[in-house]
Amino acid sequence: MAFDMFDRSIPGESMTKPLQDDPSTQEPKIDNLYDAFYKVTDTIKNDSSLHGDLLQMIDAGVDLETITNVVTFGSFSKGLFSPDVAMQLNPHLLLWLFSEAHKNGILEEDIKIMNFPTDTSRGNLTSENVSDLMARKNPNKFAKLQKEGANNQLDSFFEQAKKGFEGEVGAPPKEEQAGFMSTPSPEPMPENMENV
């Protein structure tokens, strides 16, 4: 069969087809906030490993805003409830997670509520900030740049060392040594000092 370069889908064609298999496009299973809240909290409480993982995440410093957004978005994408119920559920779920963490011994000062960035430099990132970020997020590139930087420093050191030495490395400086015969003779003493 011959290759037909025009035998392909039209850009945007996937947007015009019905999404039968996507649960978020179907009618939601829960249509009110009360039922949605108890469905999510009962699911978390009844699964001890999920409950424990969430508490460990909160204790480790993950903020409650992020956790609630992940839980409600996941529930919406599974077709559990609509987006407006998910948005209304977020603050209620956040308060419930806070009380659960507090009941399980996590100190209030260790619980982060909102996802506020600690560095609000607004475009004033220093090279140290960038290198710290690269070391965490892209360690391979960070190691490569470290190696290149070390090689460049060594190359510049050896260039400076070559320029600094005019002869052999370790040779004494080329100054003329003053001999006995080349020393200047002492000046004669003044006449009034001769008889002292």
Backbone as a printed PyTorch tensor [residue, N CA C, xyz], in Angstrom:
tensor([[[  0.8390,  -1.1630,   0.0000],
         [  0.0000,   0.0000,   0.0000],
         [  0.8960,   1.2420,   0.0000]],

        [[  0.5390,   2.2220,  -0.7790],
         [  1.3340,   3.4470,  -0.9060],
         [  1.1130,   4.3500,   0.2970]],

        [[  2.1410,   5.0970,   0.6430],
         [  2.0650,   6.0260,   1.7710],
         [  1.3180,   7.2790,   1.3460]],

        [[  0.3070,   7.6380,   2.1030],
         [ -0.4640,   8.8510,   1.8240],
         [ -0.1690,   9.8570,   2.9250]],

        [[  0.5380,  10.9320,   2.5880],
         [  0.9280,  11.9000,   3.6060],
         [ -0.2570,  12.6860,   4.1690]],

        [[ -1.3960,  12.6370,   3.5170],
         [ -2.5690,  13.3430,   4.0160],
         [ -3.4900,  12.4450,   4.8230]],

        [[ -3.1200,  11.1730,   4.9920],
         [ -3.9630,  10.2350,   5.7440],
         [ -3.5800,  10.2940,   7.2240]],

        [[ -4.0230,  11.3130,   7.8870],
         [ -3.7600,  11.4900,   9.3170],
         [ -4.8930,  12.2990,   9.9240]],

        [[ -4.9360,  12.3430,  11.2450],
         [ -6.0290,  13.0550,  11.9050],
         [ -5.8560,  14.5600,  11.7480]],

        [[ -6.9590,  15.2350,  11.7530],
         [ -6.9660,  16.6940,  11.6400],
         [ -6.6480,  17.2730,  13.0140]],

        [[ -5.8350,  18.3010,  13.1070],
         [ -5.5640,  18.8960,  14.4170],
         [ -6.8520,  19.3500,  15.1030]],

        [[ -7.0200,  18.9250,  16.3540],
         [ -8.2090,  19.2610,  17.1180],
         [ -9.3410,  18.2590,  16.9700]],

        [[ -9.1290,  17.2150,  16.1570],
         [-10.1800,  16.2230,  15.9320],
         [-10.5360,  15.4800,  17.2170]],

        [[ -9.5560,  15.2660,  18.0890],
         [ -9.8300,  14.5500,  19.3330],
         [-10.7500,  15.3430,  20.2490]],

        [[-10.8150,  16.6640,  20.0710],
         [-11.6850,  17.4890,  20.8990],
         [-13.1530,  17.4060,  20.4700]],

        [[-13.3850,  16.9380,  19.2630],
         [-14.7630,  16.8880,  18.7610],
         [-15.4140,  15.5350,  18.9630]],

        [[-14.6370,  14.5320,  19.3610],
         [-15.1980,  13.1960,  19.5780],
         [-15.7780,  13.1050,  20.9850]],

        [[-16.8360,  12.3340,  21.1850],
         [-17.3760,  12.1790,  22.5430],
         [-16.4210,  11.4090,  23.4500]],

        [[-16.3530,  11.8260,  24.7020],
         [-15.4490,  11.1970,  25.6650],
         [-16.2340,  10.1850,  26.5020]],

        [[-16.5160,   9.0410,  25.9290],
         [-17.3400,   8.0580,  26.6320],
         [-16.6200,   7.4570,  27.8240]],

        [[-15.3290,   7.2790,  27.7290],
         [-14.6090,   6.5500,  28.7680],
         [-14.1260,   7.4270,  29.9140]],

        [[-14.2220,   8.7420,  29.7890],
         [-13.7350,   9.6320,  30.8370],
         [-14.8190,   9.8140,  31.8970]],

        [[-14.5780,   9.3290,  33.1380],
         [-15.6180,   9.4320,  34.1610],
         [-15.9780,  10.8630,  34.5460]],

        [[-15.0470,  11.8070,  34.3450],
         [-15.3480,  13.1830,  34.7380],
         [-16.3780,  13.8320,  33.8210]],

        [[-16.6170,  13.2410,  32.6430],
         [-17.6260,  13.8060,  31.7410],
         [-19.0060,  13.2150,  31.9860]],

        [[-19.0750,  12.1630,  32.7860],
         [-20.3690,  11.5400,  33.0870],
         [-21.0530,  12.2940,  34.2280]],

        [[-22.2780,  11.9260,  34.4840],
         [-23.0030,  12.5340,  35.6000],
         [-22.3330,  12.1210,  36.9120]],

        [[-22.0450,  13.0810,  37.8200],
         [-21.3430,  12.7190,  39.0590],
         [-22.1900,  11.8150,  39.9540]],

        [[-21.4910,  10.9600,  40.7130],
         [-22.1750,  10.0260,  41.6110],
         [-22.7400,  10.7420,  42.8360]],

        [[-22.0800,  11.8070,  43.2940],
         [-22.5120,  12.5650,  44.4720],
         [-22.7720,  13.9980,  44.0290]],

        [[-23.9020,  14.5380,  44.4200],
         [-24.2480,  15.8730,  43.9450],
         [-24.3860,  16.9160,  45.0520]],

        [[-24.0010,  16.5710,  46.2970],
         [-24.0590,  17.5990,  47.3440],
         [-22.8110,  17.5370,  48.2220]],

        [[-22.5440,  18.6550,  48.8580],
         [-21.3170,  18.8280,  49.6450],
         [-21.2810,  17.9060,  50.8530]],

        [[-22.3810,  17.7290,  51.5320],
         [-22.4420,  16.9040,  52.7380],
         [-22.0210,  15.4630,  52.4280]],

        [[-22.6340,  14.8620,  51.4050],
         [-22.3020,  13.4800,  51.0450],
         [-20.8620,  13.3610,  50.5400]],

        [[-20.4050,  14.3630,  49.7880],
         [-19.0310,  14.3330,  49.2680],
         [-18.0280,  14.3580,  50.4100]],

        [[-18.2690,  15.2260,  51.4250],
         [-17.3510,  15.3240,  52.5580],
         [-17.2540,  13.9920,  53.2940]],

        [[-18.4010,  13.3870,  53.6090],
         [-18.3590,  12.1310,  54.3610],
         [-17.8510,  10.9640,  53.5370]],

        [[-18.0520,  10.9970,  52.2400],
         [-17.4990,   9.9430,  51.3810],
         [-15.9690,   9.9860,  51.4140]],

        [[-15.3890,  11.1890,  51.2660],
         [-13.9240,  11.3310,  51.2420],
         [-13.3300,  11.0130,  52.6150]],

        [[-13.8910,  11.5780,  53.6780],
         [-13.3100,  11.3610,  55.0100],
         [-13.4660,   9.9110,  55.4670]],

        [[-14.6010,   9.2770,  55.1460],
         [-14.7710,   7.8650,  55.5030],
         [-13.7900,   6.9860,  54.7300]],

        [[-13.5610,   7.3200,  53.4770],
         [-12.5980,   6.5480,  52.6700],
         [-11.2050,   6.6410,  53.2850]],

        [[-10.8090,   7.8420,  53.7180],
         [ -9.4800,   8.0290,  54.3130],
         [ -9.3930,   7.3090,  55.6640]],

        [[-10.4100,   7.4560,  56.5080],
         [-10.3740,   6.8440,  57.8440],
         [-10.4040,   5.3170,  57.7820]],

        [[-11.1200,   4.7610,  56.8210],
         [-11.2540,   3.3020,  56.7330],
         [-10.0360,   2.6260,  56.1110]],

        [[ -9.1710,   3.3880,  55.4500],
         [ -7.9460,   2.8290,  54.8660],
         [ -6.7800,   3.2650,  55.7580]],

        [[ -6.3310,   2.3600,  56.6350],
         [ -5.3150,   2.7450,  57.6280],
         [ -3.9960,   3.1500,  56.9830]],

        [[ -3.6200,   2.5130,  55.8790],
         [ -2.3510,   2.8870,  55.2410],
         [ -2.4570,   4.2790,  54.6060]],

        [[ -3.5800,   4.5880,  53.9700],
         [ -3.7790,   5.9210,  53.3930],
         [ -3.8140,   6.9810,  54.4890]],

        [[ -4.5210,   6.7010,  55.5680],
         [ -4.6080,   7.6270,  56.7030],
         [ -3.2200,   7.8760,  57.2890]],

        [[ -2.4510,   6.7970,  57.4720],
         [ -1.0930,   6.9410,  58.0160],
         [ -0.1740,   7.7020,  57.0850]],

        [[ -0.2870,   7.4340,  55.7660],
         [  0.5520,   8.1520,  54.7990],
         [  0.2410,   9.6470,  54.7960]],

        [[ -1.0390,   9.9900,  54.8650],
         [ -1.4040,  11.4070,  54.9020],
         [ -0.8580,  12.0950,  56.1490]],

        [[ -0.9420,  11.4090,  57.2940],
         [ -0.4130,  11.9980,  58.5290],
         [  1.1060,  12.1580,  58.4590]],

        [[  1.7880,  11.1960,  57.8550],
         [  3.2450,  11.3180,  57.7140],
         [  3.6090,  12.4620,  56.7820]],

        [[  2.8260,  12.6390,  55.7250],
         [  3.0810,  13.7480,  54.8090],
         [  2.8930,  15.0920,  55.5220]],

        [[  1.8450,  15.1880,  56.3340],
         [  1.6000,  16.4280,  57.0740],
         [  2.7310,  16.6720,  58.0670]],

        [[  3.1650,  15.6170,  58.7480],
         [  4.2610,  15.7410,  59.7170],
         [  5.5660,  16.1070,  59.0290]],

        [[  5.7430,  15.6460,  57.7790],
         [  6.9680,  15.9500,  57.0350],
         [  6.9870,  17.3750,  56.4870]],

        [[  5.8370,  18.0640,  56.5190],
         [  5.8250,  19.4560,  56.0880],
         [  5.0340,  19.7380,  54.8260]],

        [[  4.3380,  18.7380,  54.2660],
         [  3.4980,  19.0000,  53.1010],
         [  2.2830,  19.7950,  53.5820]],

        [[  1.9810,  20.8790,  52.8730],
         [  0.9000,  21.7460,  53.3420],
         [ -0.4670,  21.1310,  53.0550]],

        [[ -1.4310,  21.4960,  53.8830],
         [ -2.7830,  20.9450,  53.7920],
         [ -3.4890,  21.3860,  52.5170]],

        [[ -3.1850,  22.5780,  52.0320],
         [ -3.8100,  23.0680,  50.7990],
         [ -3.4860,  22.1350,  49.6280]],

        [[ -2.2360,  21.7250,  49.5140],
         [ -1.8300,  20.8360,  48.4240],
         [ -2.5060,  19.4800,  48.5470]],

        [[ -2.5470,  18.9410,  49.7560],
         [ -3.1630,  17.6220,  49.9570],
         [ -4.6420,  17.6570,  49.5910]],

        [[ -5.3580,  18.6810,  50.0520],
         [ -6.7930,  18.7500,  49.7500],
         [ -7.0380,  18.9320,  48.2580]],

        [[ -6.2140,  19.7340,  47.5820],
         [ -6.3780,  19.9050,  46.1380],
         [ -6.1670,  18.5890,  45.3930]],

        [[ -5.1810,  17.8160,  45.8130],
         [ -4.9230,  16.5210,  45.1610],
         [ -6.0890,  15.5650,  45.3930]],

        [[ -6.5920,  15.5090,  46.6310],
         [ -7.6800,  14.5820,  46.9560],
         [ -8.9510,  14.9450,  46.1950]],

        [[ -9.3150,  16.2170,  46.1920],
         [-10.5700,  16.6060,  45.5310],
         [-10.4590,  16.5070,  44.0120]],

        [[ -9.2980,  16.8360,  43.4510],
         [ -9.1390,  16.7140,  41.9960],
         [ -9.1860,  15.2430,  41.5820]],

        [[ -8.5420,  14.3840,  42.3650],
         [ -8.5780,  12.9540,  42.0540],
         [ -9.9880,  12.3940,  42.1210]],

        [[-10.7450,  12.8290,  43.1230],
         [-12.1310,  12.3590,  43.2520],
         [-12.9960,  12.8680,  42.1070]],

        [[-12.7690,  14.1250,  41.7090],
         [-13.5200,  14.6650,  40.5690],
         [-13.1850,  13.9130,  39.2940]],

        [[-11.8930,  13.6430,  39.0430],
         [-11.5230,  12.9610,  37.8020],
         [-12.0230,  11.5260,  37.7460]],

        [[-12.3310,  10.9420,  38.9030],
         [-12.9260,   9.6000,  38.9100],
         [-14.4440,   9.6550,  38.7780]],

        [[-15.0100,  10.8540,  38.6480],
         [-16.4370,  11.0070,  38.4690],
         [-17.2300,  10.9640,  39.7540]],

        [[-16.5610,  11.1450,  40.8990],
         [-17.2530,  11.0700,  42.1820],
         [-18.1770,  12.2660,  42.3980]],

        [[-17.6640,  13.4800,  42.1060],
         [-18.5070,  14.6660,  42.2200],
         [-18.0610,  15.7020,  41.2040]],

        [[-18.8690,  16.7560,  41.0650],
         [-18.6210,  17.7910,  40.0560],
         [-17.5510,  18.7770,  40.5410]],

        [[-17.0010,  19.6070,  39.6240],
         [-15.9560,  20.5520,  40.0270],
         [-16.4210,  21.5700,  41.0620]],

        [[-17.6950,  22.0120,  41.0030],
         [-18.1470,  22.9970,  41.9830],
         [-18.2350,  22.3890,  43.3850]],

        [[-18.6090,  21.1250,  43.4760],
         [-18.6170,  20.4460,  44.7850],
         [-17.1810,  20.2720,  45.2810]],

        [[-16.2560,  19.9570,  44.3670],
         [-14.8430,  19.8020,  44.7410],
         [-14.2810,  21.0990,  45.3070]],

        [[-14.6190,  22.2320,  44.6770],
         [-14.1180,  23.5220,  45.1640],
         [-14.7170,  23.8730,  46.5200]],

        [[-15.9600,  23.5470,  46.7350],
         [-16.5870,  23.8140,  48.0280],
         [-16.0470,  22.8850,  49.1090]],

        [[-15.6280,  21.7050,  48.7020],
         [-15.1470,  20.7030,  49.6590],
         [-13.7510,  21.0340,  50.1990]],

        [[-12.9550,  21.7450,  49.4320],
         [-11.5510,  22.0140,  49.8220],
         [-11.3940,  22.5920,  51.2270]],

        [[-12.0720,  23.6960,  51.6060],
         [-11.8380,  24.2320,  52.9580],
         [-12.3060,  23.2890,  54.0730]],

        [[-13.3900,  22.5560,  53.8330],
         [-13.8920,  21.6210,  54.8470],
         [-12.9120,  20.4650,  55.0480]],

        [[-12.3740,  19.9720,  53.9420],
         [-11.4090,  18.8740,  54.0220],
         [-10.1020,  19.3440,  54.6670]],

        [[ -9.7170,  20.5730,  54.4010],
         [ -8.4970,  21.1270,  55.0070],
         [ -8.6450,  21.1860,  56.5300]],

        [[ -9.7880,  21.6720,  57.0040],
         [-10.0110,  21.7360,  58.4570],
         [-10.0640,  20.3360,  59.0760]],

        [[-10.6630,  19.3910,  58.3730],
         [-10.7280,  18.0220,  58.8850],
         [ -9.3290,  17.4090,  58.9900]],

        [[ -8.4880,  17.6360,  57.9630],
         [ -7.1180,  17.1150,  58.0000],
         [ -6.3290,  17.7510,  59.1470]],

        [[ -6.5450,  19.0470,  59.3800],
         [ -5.8670,  19.7180,  60.4900],
         [ -6.2520,  19.0640,  61.8180]],

        [[ -7.5460,  18.8190,  62.0150],
         [ -7.9850,  18.2140,  63.2850],
         [ -7.4790,  16.7790,  63.4170]],

        [[ -7.4420,  16.0360,  62.3110],
         [ -6.9160,  14.6680,  62.3600],
         [ -5.4320,  14.6710,  62.7310]],

        [[ -4.6740,  15.5840,  62.1350],
         [ -3.2410,  15.6650,  62.4400],
         [ -3.0370,  16.0310,  63.9080]],

        [[ -3.8160,  16.9840,  64.3940],
         [ -3.6830,  17.4180,  65.7830],
         [ -4.0790,  16.2910,  66.7500]],

        [[ -5.1440,  15.5550,  66.4220],
         [ -5.5750,  14.4310,  67.2690],
         [ -4.5140,  13.3390,  67.3390]],

        [[ -3.7220,  13.1980,  66.2670],
         [ -2.7160,  12.1430,  66.2030],
         [ -1.3380,  12.6110,  66.6400]],

        [[ -1.2720,  13.7190,  67.3750],
         [ -0.0270,  14.1140,  68.0260],
         [  0.8860,  15.0230,  67.2360]],

        [[  0.4650,  15.5100,  66.0860],
         [  1.3040,  16.4440,  65.3330],
         [  1.0730,  17.8340,  65.9110]],

        [[  2.1480,  18.5090,  66.2610],
         [  2.0440,  19.8310,  66.8910],
         [  1.4990,  20.8610,  65.9040]],

        [[  0.7580,  21.8150,  66.4340],
         [  0.1390,  22.8300,  65.5780],
         [  1.1730,  23.6140,  64.7860]],

        [[  2.3090,  23.9320,  65.4230],
         [  3.3240,  24.7210,  64.7130],
         [  4.0180,  23.9270,  63.6070]],

        [[  3.8820,  22.5940,  63.6290],
         [  4.4840,  21.7670,  62.5830],
         [  3.5460,  21.5370,  61.4050]],

        [[  2.2860,  21.9530,  61.5370],
         [  1.3100,  21.7450,  60.4650],
         [  1.2970,  22.9880,  59.5790]],

        [[  1.6200,  22.8070,  58.2940],
         [  1.5680,  23.9090,  57.3400],
         [  0.1820,  23.9310,  56.7160]],

        [[ -0.4280,  25.0900,  56.7160],
         [ -1.7930,  25.2170,  56.1970],
         [ -1.7790,  25.5020,  54.7010]],

        [[ -1.1540,  26.6020,  54.3260],
         [ -1.1920,  27.0470,  52.9340],
         [  0.1600,  26.8520,  52.2700]],

        [[  0.1380,  26.8830,  50.9560],
         [  1.3440,  26.6930,  50.1680],
         [  1.9410,  28.0510,  49.8230]],

        [[  2.4970,  28.7280,  50.8390],
         [  3.1460,  30.0040,  50.5990],
         [  4.6290,  29.7550,  50.3410]],

        [[  5.1590,  30.2620,  49.2280],
         [  6.5920,  30.0740,  48.9870],
         [  7.4090,  30.8600,  50.0010]],

        [[  8.5020,  30.2650,  50.4570],
         [  9.3520,  30.9450,  51.4320],
         [ 10.2420,  31.9780,  50.7650]],

        [[ 10.6080,  31.7430,  49.5010],
         [ 11.4700,  32.6870,  48.8090],
         [ 10.6100,  33.5200,  47.8660]],

        [[ 10.3680,  34.7700,  48.2250],
         [  9.5610,  35.6510,  47.3830],
         [ 10.4650,  36.6780,  46.7220]],

        [[ 11.5090,  36.2060,  46.0550],
         [ 12.5070,  37.1070,  45.4920],
         [ 11.9890,  37.8760,  44.2880]],

        [[ 11.0060,  37.3710,  43.6110],
         [ 10.4000,  38.0410,  42.4540],
         [ 11.4410,  38.4350,  41.4190]],

        [[ 12.2030,  37.4720,  40.9620],
         [ 13.1660,  37.7160,  39.9040],
         [ 14.5540,  38.0480,  40.3800]],

        [[ 14.7940,  38.0620,  41.6680],
         [ 16.1130,  38.3830,  42.1910],
         [ 16.8170,  37.1400,  42.7110]],

        [[ 16.7390,  36.0660,  41.9550],
         [ 17.4030,  34.8360,  42.3740],
         [ 18.9110,  35.0080,  42.2820]],

        [[ 19.5840,  34.6020,  43.3050],
         [ 21.0390,  34.6450,  43.2740],
         [ 21.5610,  33.3700,  42.6320]],

        [[ 22.8280,  33.3680,  42.3130],
         [ 23.4180,  32.1660,  41.7220],
         [ 23.4090,  31.0130,  42.7200]],

        [[ 23.4760,  31.3270,  44.0120],
         [ 23.3940,  30.2770,  45.0320],
         [ 22.0160,  29.6390,  45.0500]],

        [[ 20.9410,  30.4640,  44.9050],
         [ 19.5820,  29.9290,  44.8340],
         [ 19.4300,  28.9850,  43.6460]],

        [[ 19.9590,  29.4080,  42.5080],
         [ 19.8320,  28.6040,  41.2940],
         [ 20.6210,  27.3100,  41.4330]],

        [[ 21.8280,  27.3700,  41.9850],
         [ 22.6280,  26.1460,  42.1220],
         [ 22.0080,  25.1960,  43.1450]],

        [[ 21.4260,  25.7240,  44.2330],
         [ 20.7290,  24.8600,  45.1900],
         [ 19.5340,  24.1740,  44.5500]],

        [[ 18.7880,  24.9400,  43.7590],
         [ 17.6240,  24.3760,  43.0650],
         [ 18.0490,  23.3150,  42.0680]],

        [[ 19.1200,  23.5960,  41.3150],
         [ 19.6000,  22.6250,  40.3340],
         [ 20.1290,  21.3650,  41.0110]],

        [[ 20.7780,  21.5130,  42.1600],
         [ 21.2970,  20.3400,  42.8760],
         [ 20.1640,  19.4290,  43.3190]],

        [[ 19.0100,  20.0130,  43.6790],
         [ 17.8660,  19.1900,  44.1040],
         [ 17.0850,  18.6330,  42.9320]],

        [[ 16.8140,  19.4740,  41.9140],
         [ 15.8940,  19.0920,  40.8490],
         [ 16.5730,  18.4350,  39.6460]],

        [[ 17.8290,  18.7670,  39.3850],
         [ 18.5360,  18.2020,  38.2340],
         [ 19.9690,  17.8840,  38.6380]],

        [[ 20.1500,  16.8350,  39.4730],
         [ 21.4910,  16.5610,  40.0090],
         [ 22.5120,  16.1800,  38.9430]],

        [[ 22.0870,  15.5680,  37.8400],
         [ 23.0390,  15.1910,  36.7820],
         [ 23.6540,  16.4310,  36.1410]],

        [[ 22.8110,  17.4030,  35.8010],
         [ 23.3250,  18.6350,  35.2120],
         [ 24.1900,  19.3950,  36.2130]],

        [[ 23.7800,  19.3960,  37.4840],
         [ 24.5570,  20.0740,  38.5160],
         [ 25.9590,  19.4690,  38.6200]],

        [[ 26.0440,  18.1340,  38.6290],
         [ 27.3520,  17.4650,  38.7140],
         [ 28.1930,  17.7740,  37.4820]],

        [[ 27.5560,  17.8060,  36.3050],
         [ 28.2770,  18.1150,  35.0720],
         [ 28.8480,  19.5340,  35.1120]],

        [[ 28.0360,  20.4900,  35.5570],
         [ 28.5110,  21.8720,  35.6410],
         [ 29.5990,  22.0350,  36.6930]],

        [[ 29.4730,  21.2970,  37.7950],
         [ 30.5140,  21.3340,  38.8240],
         [ 31.8370,  20.8490,  38.2520]],

        [[ 31.7760,  19.7540,  37.4880],
         [ 32.9980,  19.1910,  36.9040],
         [ 33.6000,  20.1590,  35.8880]],

        [[ 32.7450,  20.7500,  35.0340],
         [ 33.2420,  21.7200,  34.0540],
         [ 33.8440,  22.9330,  34.7380]],

        [[ 33.2010,  23.3910,  35.8190],
         [ 33.7250,  24.5410,  36.5510],
         [ 35.0770,  24.2500,  37.1790]],

        [[ 35.2190,  23.0460,  37.7260],
         [ 36.5030,  22.6640,  38.3260],
         [ 37.5800,  22.5820,  37.2520]],

        [[ 37.2510,  22.0120,  36.0870],
         [ 38.2300,  21.9330,  35.0030],
         [ 38.6320,  23.3180,  34.5170]],

        [[ 37.6640,  24.2360,  34.4040],
         [ 37.9800,  25.5990,  33.9670],
         [ 38.8750,  26.3060,  34.9790]],

        [[ 38.6120,  26.0880,  36.2670],
         [ 39.4510,  26.7050,  37.2940],
         [ 40.8730,  26.1670,  37.2350]],

        [[ 41.0110,  24.8610,  37.0420],
         [ 42.3530,  24.2820,  36.9230],
         [ 43.0750,  24.8130,  35.6900]],

        [[ 42.3620,  24.9060,  34.5590],
         [ 42.9870,  25.4160,  33.3400],
         [ 43.4690,  26.8500,  33.5260]],

        [[ 42.6350,  27.6910,  34.1410],
         [ 43.0530,  29.0780,  34.3430],
         [ 44.2120,  29.1700,  35.3340]],

        [[ 44.2360,  28.2890,  36.3400],
         [ 45.3550,  28.2840,  37.2860],
         [ 46.6570,  27.9490,  36.5740]],

        [[ 46.6390,  26.9170,  35.7200],
         [ 47.8540,  26.5290,  35.0190],
         [ 48.2850,  27.5960,  34.0110]],

        [[ 47.3350,  28.2970,  33.3900],
         [ 47.6890,  29.3900,  32.4840],
         [ 48.3930,  30.5000,  33.2530]],

        [[ 47.8520,  30.8510,  34.4170],
         [ 48.4820,  31.8760,  35.2390],
         [ 49.8640,  31.4290,  35.6990]],

        [[ 49.9920,  30.1460,  36.0330],
         [ 51.2810,  29.6290,  36.4870],
         [ 52.3140,  29.6900,  35.3670]],

        [[ 51.9040,  29.4010,  34.1310],
         [ 52.8480,  29.4640,  33.0010],
         [ 53.2970,  30.8900,  32.7440]],

        [[ 52.3660,  31.8320,  32.8690],
         [ 52.7320,  33.2310,  32.6340],
         [ 53.6410,  33.7570,  33.7310]],

        [[ 53.4910,  33.2480,  34.9350],
         [ 54.2730,  33.7250,  36.0640],
         [ 55.7280,  33.2930,  36.0130]],

        [[ 56.0300,  32.1910,  35.3660],
         [ 57.4010,  31.6810,  35.2920],
         [ 57.9550,  31.9500,  33.9010]],

        [[ 59.1600,  32.5530,  33.8530],
         [ 59.7640,  32.8190,  32.5530],
         [ 60.7210,  31.7210,  32.1470]],

        [[ 61.2680,  31.0230,  33.0620],
         [ 62.2140,  29.9610,  32.7380],
         [ 61.6690,  28.6370,  33.1890]],

        [[ 62.6020,  27.8130,  33.6480],
         [ 62.1790,  26.5170,  34.1390],
         [ 61.4480,  26.6820,  35.4650]],

        [[ 60.5610,  25.7350,  35.7090],
         [ 59.8660,  25.7460,  36.9860],
         [ 60.8700,  25.3630,  38.0580]],

        [[ 60.9900,  26.1570,  39.0900],
         [ 61.9020,  25.8590,  40.1840],
         [ 63.2860,  26.4570,  40.0060]],

        [[ 63.5600,  27.1410,  38.8670],
         [ 64.8780,  27.7470,  38.6500],
         [ 64.9950,  29.0070,  39.4990]],

        [[ 66.2010,  29.3130,  39.9940],
         [ 66.3640,  30.5210,  40.7980],
         [ 66.1570,  31.7600,  39.9430]],

        [[ 65.8120,  32.8700,  40.5490],
         [ 65.6160,  34.0920,  39.7730],
         [ 66.9070,  34.5210,  39.0970]],

        [[ 66.7720,  35.0930,  37.9010],
         [ 67.9460,  35.4580,  37.1060],
         [ 68.3870,  36.8700,  37.4680]],

        [[ 69.0920,  36.9990,  38.5850],
         [ 69.6830,  38.2700,  38.9920],
         [ 71.1920,  38.0940,  38.9860]],

        [[ 71.8860,  39.1850,  38.7140],
         [ 73.3350,  39.1050,  38.7550],
         [ 73.7780,  39.1130,  40.1980]],

        [[ 74.6070,  38.1500,  40.5340],
         [ 75.1180,  38.0640,  41.8850],
         [ 76.2260,  39.1010,  42.0630]],

        [[ 76.1630,  39.8020,  43.1640],
         [ 77.1860,  40.8140,  43.4350],
         [ 78.4480,  40.1150,  43.9370]],

        [[ 79.5880,  40.2840,  43.2200],
         [ 80.8480,  39.6830,  43.6200],
         [ 81.6410,  40.6130,  44.5340]],

        [[ 82.7930,  40.1370,  45.0150],
         [ 83.6210,  40.9170,  45.9220],
         [ 84.2040,  42.1340,  45.2190]],

        [[ 84.6120,  41.9470,  43.9950],
         [ 85.2690,  43.0260,  43.2680],
         [ 84.2790,  44.0760,  42.7940]],

        [[ 83.0190,  43.6990,  42.6890],
         [ 82.0530,  44.6740,  42.1770],
         [ 81.3940,  45.4850,  43.2870]],

        [[ 81.7830,  45.2670,  44.5330],
         [ 81.1920,  46.0510,  45.6170],
         [ 81.8360,  47.4250,  45.6350]],

        [[ 81.0610,  48.4410,  45.9320],
         [ 81.6410,  49.7910,  45.9380],
         [ 82.5740,  49.9620,  47.1430]],

        [[ 83.6140,  50.7620,  46.9470],
         [ 84.5660,  51.0060,  48.0390],
         [ 83.9490,  51.9490,  49.0610]],

        [[ 84.3580,  51.8080,  50.3270],
         [ 83.7910,  52.6840,  51.3480],
         [ 84.2330,  54.1270,  51.1390]],

        [[ 83.3590,  55.0360,  51.5800],
         [ 83.6610,  56.4560,  51.4380],
         [ 84.7290,  56.8460,  52.4780]],

        [[ 85.6420,  57.7800,  52.1530],
         [ 86.6540,  58.2030,  53.1280],
         [ 86.0210,  58.9400,  54.2950]],

        [[ 86.6540,  58.8450,  55.4130],
         [ 86.1440,  59.4900,  56.6150],
         [ 86.4310,  60.9920,  56.5480]],

        [[ 85.5920,  61.7750,  57.1670],
         [ 85.8810,  63.2200,  57.1900],
         [ 87.1540,  63.5110,  57.9880]],

        [[ 87.8330,  64.6090,  57.6720],
         [ 89.1280,  64.9330,  58.2640],
         [ 89.0180,  65.2210,  59.7530]],

        [[ 88.0270,  65.8500,  60.1970],
         [ 87.9060,  66.1730,  61.6130],
         [ 87.6380,  64.9350,  62.4550]],

        [[ 87.3100,  63.8120,  61.8670],
         [ 87.0300,  62.5870,  62.5990],
         [ 88.2470,  61.6660,  62.6850]],

        [[ 89.2990,  62.0150,  61.9660],
         [ 90.4480,  61.1110,  61.9290],
         [ 91.1600,  61.0360,  63.2700]],

        [[ 91.2430,  62.1040,  64.0380],
         [ 91.9950,  62.1020,  65.2850],
         [ 91.1320,  61.7720,  66.5090]],

        [[ 90.0110,  61.4070,  66.3470],
         [ 89.1400,  61.1020,  67.4990],
         [ 89.4360,  59.7550,  68.0680]]])
